[in-house]
Amino acid sequence: MTRKQIDKVMSVLLTISVSLILIGAIFRLQHWIYDDQIFWTGFILSLVLGSFEINRLKKIIKSLENDMQKSE
């Protein structure tokens, strides 16, 4: 996959995780069933995706730094 494709996939997955957190919070306010499961699923998914995103961005920064050093 190219970097642009990975960016799009990560953006969609992070949007889904944030949506799950918001839906879970609304369910909690309304005292509907499955509120905790939806909220925690979104929260854990957000944490996992965030750690993947941080590692991916570190690799991108490192490659850009290497490119800048080669050009000097």
Helices and strands as residue ranges (DSSP letters): H 3-30, H 35-71
